[in-house]
Amino acid sequence: MTDIDQPSVLEGPAREKLDEGEGRRGTVKTRRWPTWLAAIAILIGALGFGILQHERQHRQVETAADFHRDFVPQVRVGTVQASDAKMVVSLPATTNAFAAANIFARASGYIEKRYVDIGSQVKAGQLLAQITAPELDHQIAQAQASALQLQAALRQTEANRELARVTNQRNATLVAKNFVSQLQGDTDRLNYAAQQQAAEAGQASIAAQDAQVKVLQQQKAYQQVVAPFDGVITQRNIDVGSLVQADASSGTSMFSIAQSDVMRIQLFVPQDAALGVVPGVDAVVNIPELPDRSFPGKVTMIADALQPGTRTLLTEIDVPNPDGILAPGMYCTVELQIPRKAPALMVPADALIFNSNGLQVAVVENGIARIRKVDLARDFGTTIEVRDGVKPGDQVVLNPPVDLRDGDHVAVRSASDAAS
């Protein structure tokens, strides 16, 4: 029997197991091949999806770039307006009395009577207080008696002068005829001249004594203290029985009086507005505690010279105060209506652009934004005053976008679109 004819050693159950194993390996080989195909398919699908996403994003970027390039922003605009012929300047100030004075004693003595007190309304020449000084009366009497004595001495001197004149005239004829010596003639002549000079000296002494009497009488008149002008007593420093001194350096201040029917207000006007301030410019005074009332007045005096330290002009304004509502020392604000020396332009504050290039605005010209630099004059909050860079009627962009550039196209929004 050959090897070929020999029966297989594996028979029966063993053979069946071998057949099952071979069949199982064949089955495994058959299942592994579709898994590789699935992996490749997934890879190809992911690659294709990524390419599609990249293309989609590229198209979106190009679309956004085209939209940004072709986008015309809609903006709101405001109109540049020419300023008024008068410039209104509001400045802080303090009310002052039109006239104020401290009344000092001009006669020494004691206060005998006092007729006014703080808040008293007085008229010019009204008696305020009475000073008593008995020794002054004695001084006046003594001075008057000295004047009478000098007058009597003058009359005696005049009599001696007349005697000397007659003697000299009589002896002069005798001297010419040699009946009297020349010495006697010279003596008579010089005696007459001396009597003339004595009479003139007596007259001068009487004039000086009369002047001294008038001085004492004037001091007597100063014992009656009177008001120098119409006003109100704002301070009282004496009472009945007080001793007052009439000394130029250390005299007693008795009263303070202020004339308040017209208020005089001093304020300092800045240089940019001072050039238009002249007497006669209208002014309005406002008191914070009286919001419903204004007090008109006019500029009466200016200093005509600016203070170098502050570059301001001292200005005085007179405000009528017939009802006495205004009192000296009140804080107030003064609005000066100053005629403009140079024209100015008003621009909405929302149109301002602040950047490294300074203060600018965007002006719309035929749908194109033009960036222009402006020179700020004054800031009023909602509007600003500029000197150059724009002209009346220009349309300026309100709240301009941060990326707005010179030459960009813009579309002006209508009023209805802005409201919506």
PLY file of the C-alpha trace (Angstrom):
ply
format ascii 1.0
element vertex 420
property float x
property float y
property float z
element edge 419
property int vertex1
property int vertex2
end_header
0.00 0.00 0.00
1.37 3.34 -0.95
1.41 6.51 1.04
-1.35 7.89 -1.04
-3.54 4.97 -0.39
-2.97 5.06 3.28
-5.94 6.30 5.21
-5.67 9.63 7.09
-4.62 9.36 10.64
-7.19 12.00 11.57
-10.49 10.43 11.33
-13.67 10.69 13.08
-14.10 13.42 15.62
-10.61 14.80 15.17
-11.21 15.31 11.54
-14.38 17.16 12.26
-12.56 19.50 14.65
-9.94 20.21 12.03
-12.56 21.01 9.51
-14.25 23.31 11.96
-10.95 25.11 12.65
-10.24 25.64 9.00
-13.72 26.92 8.44
-13.32 29.34 11.35
-10.02 30.71 9.96
-11.60 31.23 6.61
-14.41 33.09 8.24
-11.97 35.40 10.09
-10.17 36.26 6.90
-13.46 37.09 5.25
-14.49 39.53 8.13
-11.12 41.49 8.33
-11.30 42.76 4.75
-14.50 44.95 5.15
-13.00 46.66 8.31
-10.10 48.08 6.33
-12.47 49.30 3.72
-14.55 51.07 6.37
-11.48 52.79 7.85
-10.38 54.02 4.45
-13.89 55.23 3.72
-14.04 57.13 7.02
-10.68 58.72 6.34
-11.72 59.78 2.88
-15.01 61.12 4.25
-13.27 63.14 6.97
-10.85 64.55 4.45
-13.66 65.51 2.16
-15.63 67.06 5.01
-12.57 69.11 6.04
-12.12 70.30 2.48
-15.78 71.27 2.32
-15.53 73.12 5.64
-12.40 74.91 4.49
-14.11 75.95 1.29
-17.17 77.10 3.20
-15.06 79.18 5.62
-13.07 80.63 2.73
-16.28 81.63 1.01
-17.56 83.18 4.27
-14.32 85.17 4.67
-14.51 86.39 1.10
-18.18 87.25 1.57
-17.39 89.18 4.79
-14.50 90.97 3.09
-16.71 91.88 0.14
-19.45 93.02 2.54
-17.00 95.06 4.56
-15.54 96.55 1.40
-18.90 97.38 -0.07
-20.62 98.26 3.27
-21.83 101.85 3.55
-22.57 102.73 7.21
-25.64 104.75 8.01
-24.89 107.72 10.27
-26.78 110.49 11.97
-25.68 114.03 11.23
-25.97 117.44 12.84
-25.75 120.89 11.28
-23.03 123.40 12.05
-24.65 126.70 12.96
-23.25 130.21 13.16
-23.12 131.64 16.66
-25.28 134.55 17.78
-24.13 138.13 17.44
-23.73 138.26 21.23
-21.67 135.91 23.34
-23.17 134.95 26.70
-20.52 134.49 29.40
-21.50 133.31 32.88
-19.11 134.20 35.69
-19.26 133.95 39.51
-19.31 137.15 41.51
-20.25 138.73 44.86
-22.71 141.54 45.43
-21.37 144.77 46.93
-23.06 147.94 48.13
-22.95 150.87 45.73
-21.34 152.91 48.50
-20.08 151.83 51.92
-18.36 153.78 54.69
-17.12 153.36 58.24
-18.05 156.39 60.35
-15.35 157.41 62.84
-15.57 159.93 65.66
-14.19 163.36 64.81
-14.77 164.75 68.30
-13.55 163.17 71.53
-16.08 162.67 74.28
-18.85 160.42 75.56
-21.89 159.21 73.65
-24.80 161.16 75.02
-27.52 159.80 72.72
-27.72 157.12 70.02
-30.57 157.29 67.51
-29.99 154.30 65.17
-29.09 150.64 65.38
-28.18 147.78 63.04
-30.63 147.60 60.12
-31.87 151.19 60.49
-32.68 152.90 57.19
-31.20 156.40 57.25
-31.18 159.44 55.00
-28.27 161.69 54.15
-27.75 164.21 56.99
-29.81 162.26 59.50
-28.53 162.44 63.10
-27.04 159.12 64.19
-25.51 159.92 67.60
-24.72 162.84 69.90
-21.32 163.27 71.57
-20.89 165.41 74.66
-17.59 167.13 75.55
-17.93 170.07 78.04
-14.23 170.90 77.86
-14.63 171.67 74.17
-17.14 174.40 75.03
-14.59 175.93 77.40
-11.92 175.83 74.71
-14.23 177.64 72.32
-14.98 180.29 74.96
-11.27 180.73 75.65
-10.48 181.06 71.95
-13.21 183.63 71.47
-11.95 185.64 74.46
-8.42 185.56 73.03
-9.82 186.84 69.77
-11.49 189.76 71.58
-8.22 190.51 73.37
-6.33 190.59 70.11
-8.92 192.89 68.61
-8.51 195.34 71.52
-4.74 195.21 71.11
-5.17 195.92 67.43
-7.26 198.96 68.11
-4.57 200.27 70.49
-1.91 199.65 67.87
-3.97 201.45 65.25
-4.27 204.45 67.60
-0.50 204.52 68.10
-0.06 204.27 64.36
-2.29 207.28 63.81
-0.34 209.29 66.42
2.93 208.34 64.76
1.56 209.39 61.37
0.47 212.81 62.61
3.75 213.38 64.43
5.80 212.39 61.44
3.78 214.59 59.12
4.10 217.65 61.41
7.81 217.24 62.12
8.65 216.66 58.49
7.77 220.33 57.74
9.81 221.55 60.70
12.80 219.47 59.67
12.71 221.07 56.22
12.87 224.56 57.90
15.59 223.40 60.33
13.33 223.99 63.33
13.68 220.31 64.29
16.81 218.22 63.95
17.17 215.62 61.23
17.55 212.93 63.88
14.14 213.70 65.31
12.65 213.62 61.85
14.09 210.15 61.13
12.85 208.91 64.49
9.31 210.08 63.80
9.31 208.54 60.32
10.56 205.13 61.46
8.19 205.12 64.43
5.28 205.56 62.06
6.50 202.66 59.88
6.85 200.43 62.97
3.31 201.23 64.06
2.04 200.29 60.59
3.74 196.89 60.79
2.41 196.34 64.32
-1.13 197.00 63.08
-0.70 194.46 60.26
0.68 191.90 62.72
-2.29 192.46 65.00
-4.67 191.88 62.11
-2.86 188.63 61.23
-3.07 187.46 64.85
-6.79 188.15 64.90
-7.26 186.14 61.64
-5.33 183.20 63.14
-7.37 183.31 66.29
-10.60 183.44 64.30
-9.44 180.35 62.39
-8.76 178.57 65.68
-12.26 179.44 66.88
-13.70 177.99 63.65
-11.70 174.77 64.18
-13.10 174.38 67.65
-16.59 175.19 66.43
-16.19 172.56 63.70
-15.19 170.04 66.36
-18.28 171.11 68.22
-20.32 170.38 65.09
-18.69 166.93 64.88
-20.33 166.11 68.19
-23.44 165.52 66.09
-22.73 162.40 64.00
-24.81 162.40 60.79
-25.24 159.97 57.87
-23.12 160.82 54.80
-25.64 159.29 52.33
-28.86 157.31 52.16
-28.38 153.73 53.26
-28.73 151.16 55.99
-26.69 150.76 59.17
-24.81 147.47 58.88
-22.67 147.73 62.03
-22.83 149.58 65.38
-19.83 149.69 67.70
-20.89 152.21 70.37
-23.65 152.72 72.90
-24.75 155.45 75.27
-21.86 156.29 77.62
-19.13 154.92 75.35
-15.95 156.96 75.17
-14.89 157.85 71.63
-11.56 159.27 70.50
-11.06 161.69 67.62
-7.64 160.52 66.53
-6.62 160.08 62.92
-4.77 156.78 63.52
-6.69 155.25 66.43
-10.08 156.88 66.19
-13.22 155.05 67.27
-15.28 153.41 64.52
-18.86 154.15 65.48
-21.04 152.89 62.60
-20.84 151.17 59.21
-23.32 152.28 56.58
-24.05 150.82 53.14
-26.07 152.17 50.24
-27.95 149.18 48.81
-30.61 150.67 46.53
-28.08 150.02 43.76
-25.74 147.05 43.95
-22.24 147.27 42.51
-20.80 143.93 41.42
-17.15 143.38 40.59
-16.05 140.41 38.51
-13.08 139.33 36.42
-13.75 138.61 32.73
-11.36 136.18 30.95
-9.27 137.42 28.07
-11.24 135.55 25.35
-14.33 137.58 26.26
-12.75 140.76 27.63
-12.16 142.33 24.21
-15.90 142.91 23.77
-16.61 144.26 27.26
-17.38 148.00 27.21
-19.53 150.26 29.40
-23.18 149.75 28.53
-23.00 145.98 27.90
-26.11 144.23 29.25
-25.77 141.89 32.21
-28.14 139.64 34.15
-27.51 138.71 37.79
-28.89 135.42 39.12
-29.04 134.33 42.76
-29.12 130.54 43.44
-31.69 131.03 46.22
-33.97 133.03 43.87
-34.27 130.78 40.81
-37.45 132.46 39.54
-36.05 135.99 39.43
-33.28 137.72 37.53
-31.81 141.16 38.11
-30.81 143.11 34.98
-27.95 145.56 35.01
-25.28 147.15 32.84
-21.51 147.38 32.79
-20.54 150.79 34.15
-16.75 150.69 34.46
-13.86 148.55 33.28
-10.22 148.59 34.27
-8.97 148.97 30.66
-6.03 146.72 31.59
-5.87 142.96 32.12
-4.21 141.56 35.21
-0.99 139.83 34.08
-1.28 136.98 36.57
-4.80 135.85 35.61
-5.32 137.48 32.17
-8.66 138.82 33.36
-10.33 142.23 33.15
-11.80 143.84 36.27
-15.37 144.86 35.45
-18.03 146.65 37.52
-21.77 146.23 37.01
-24.52 148.34 38.56
-27.79 146.54 39.30
-30.88 148.44 40.55
-32.19 147.08 43.84
-35.21 149.25 44.72
-36.97 146.63 46.86
-33.80 145.69 48.75
-33.93 141.95 47.96
-30.22 141.90 47.14
-27.89 142.31 50.08
-24.14 143.02 50.07
-21.96 139.93 50.24
-24.30 137.51 48.41
-22.89 134.92 45.99
-24.29 135.31 42.48
-23.64 134.47 38.84
-23.46 137.19 36.21
-24.35 136.58 32.56
-22.66 139.10 30.29
-24.11 139.53 26.80
-20.90 140.55 25.04
-20.90 141.54 21.35
-18.64 139.25 19.36
-15.52 140.69 17.78
-15.02 137.59 15.59
-17.59 135.04 14.29
-17.77 131.59 15.85
-19.42 128.27 14.91
-21.52 125.95 17.07
-20.98 122.19 16.64
-22.84 119.38 18.47
-20.64 117.85 21.12
-21.55 114.32 19.90
-19.64 115.01 16.69
-16.24 115.34 18.34
-13.48 112.84 17.59
-10.66 112.58 20.13
-7.51 110.77 19.03
-3.79 111.29 18.63
-4.44 113.82 15.87
-6.25 116.16 18.22
-9.84 117.38 18.14
-11.63 116.53 14.89
-15.06 116.17 13.30
-16.30 114.17 10.30
-18.08 116.29 7.69
-20.33 114.55 5.13
-19.76 115.83 1.58
-21.70 114.08 -1.22
-21.88 110.84 0.76
-18.18 110.87 1.70
-16.84 111.50 5.20
-14.11 114.12 5.43
-12.14 114.35 8.66
-11.38 117.95 9.64
-9.46 119.35 12.56
-11.22 122.03 14.61
-10.04 124.62 17.13
-12.09 124.57 20.33
-13.09 127.95 21.74
-15.58 127.11 24.51
-17.46 124.05 25.72
-21.18 124.40 26.54
-21.81 120.73 27.32
-24.16 119.65 24.53
-22.54 121.99 22.00
-19.08 123.41 21.52
-17.88 126.63 19.99
-15.11 126.32 17.39
-13.18 128.98 15.50
-12.23 127.19 12.28
-12.27 123.84 10.46
-15.95 123.93 9.48
-18.42 126.42 8.04
-22.11 127.14 8.67
-24.40 124.50 7.18
-21.86 121.66 7.23
-23.29 118.23 8.12
-21.16 116.57 10.81
-21.44 112.91 11.81
-22.90 112.36 15.26
-21.30 109.60 17.34
-18.96 108.61 14.47
-17.82 104.95 14.30
-14.36 104.30 15.68
-13.18 102.89 12.34
-14.44 105.82 10.28
-11.68 107.11 8.03
-11.26 110.08 5.79
-12.83 109.30 2.40
-15.18 106.53 3.61
-18.62 106.37 2.04
-21.49 106.98 4.43
-25.27 107.14 4.16
-27.18 109.77 6.11
-30.01 108.31 8.13
-33.37 109.98 7.82
-35.14 111.40 10.83
-37.67 108.52 10.88
-34.92 105.90 10.78
-33.07 107.68 13.58
-36.24 107.80 15.67
-36.97 104.10 15.14
0 1
1 2
2 3
3 4
4 5
5 6
6 7
7 8
8 9
9 10
10 11
11 12
12 13
13 14
14 15
15 16
16 17
17 18
18 19
19 20
20 21
21 22
22 23
23 24
24 25
25 26
26 27
27 28
28 29
29 30
30 31
31 32
32 33
33 34
34 35
35 36
36 37
37 38
38 39
39 40
40 41
41 42
42 43
43 44
44 45
45 46
46 47
47 48
48 49
49 50
50 51
51 52
52 53
53 54
54 55
55 56
56 57
57 58
58 59
59 60
60 61
61 62
62 63
63 64
64 65
65 66
66 67
67 68
68 69
69 70
70 71
71 72
72 73
73 74
74 75
75 76
76 77
77 78
78 79
79 80
80 81
81 82
82 83
83 84
84 85
85 86
86 87
87 88
88 89
89 90
90 91
91 92
92 93
93 94
94 95
95 96
96 97
97 98
98 99
99 100
100 101
101 102
102 103
103 104
104 105
105 106
106 107
107 108
108 109
109 110
110 111
111 112
112 113
113 114
114 115
115 116
116 117
117 118
118 119
119 120
120 121
121 122
122 123
123 124
124 125
125 126
126 127
127 128
128 129
129 130
130 131
131 132
132 133
133 134
134 135
135 136
136 137
137 138
138 139
139 140
140 141
141 142
142 143
143 144
144 145
145 146
146 147
147 148
148 149
149 150
150 151
151 152
152 153
153 154
154 155
155 156
156 157
157 158
158 159
159 160
160 161
161 162
162 163
163 164
164 165
165 166
166 167
167 168
168 169
169 170
170 171
171 172
172 173
173 174
174 175
175 176
176 177
177 178
178 179
179 180
180 181
181 182
182 183
183 184
184 185
185 186
186 187
187 188
188 189
189 190
190 191
191 192
192 193
193 194
194 195
195 196
196 197
197 198
198 199
199 200
200 201
201 202
202 203
203 204
204 205
205 206
206 207
207 208
208 209
209 210
210 211
211 212
212 213
213 214
214 215
215 216
216 217
217 218
218 219
219 220
220 221
221 222
222 223
223 224
224 225
225 226
226 227
227 228
228 229
229 230
230 231
231 232
232 233
233 234
234 235
235 236
236 237
237 238
238 239
239 240
240 241
241 242
242 243
243 244
244 245
245 246
246 247
247 248
248 249
249 250
250 251
251 252
252 253
253 254
254 255
255 256
256 257
257 258
258 259
259 260
260 261
261 262
262 263
263 264
264 265
265 266
266 267
267 268
268 269
269 270
270 271
271 272
272 273
273 274
274 275
275 276
276 277
277 278
278 279
279 280
280 281
281 282
282 283
283 284
284 285
285 286
286 287
287 288
288 289
289 290
290 291
291 292
292 293
293 294
294 295
295 296
296 297
297 298
298 299
299 300
300 301
301 302
302 303
303 304
304 305
305 306
306 307
307 308
308 309
309 310
310 311
311 312
312 313
313 314
314 315
315 316
316 317
317 318
318 319
319 320
320 321
321 322
322 323
323 324
324 325
325 326
326 327
327 328
328 329
329 330
330 331
331 332
332 333
333 334
334 335
335 336
336 337
337 338
338 339
339 340
340 341
341 342
342 343
343 344
344 345
345 346
346 347
347 348
348 349
349 350
350 351
351 352
352 353
353 354
354 355
355 356
356 357
357 358
358 359
359 360
360 361
361 362
362 363
363 364
364 365
365 366
366 367
367 368
368 369
369 370
370 371
371 372
372 373
373 374
374 375
375 376
376 377
377 378
378 379
379 380
380 381
381 382
382 383
383 384
384 385
385 386
386 387
387 388
388 389
389 390
390 391
391 392
392 393
393 394
394 395
395 396
396 397
397 398
398 399
399 400
400 401
401 402
402 403
403 404
404 405
405 406
406 407
407 408
408 409
409 410
410 411
411 412
412 413
413 414
414 415
415 416
416 417
417 418
418 419
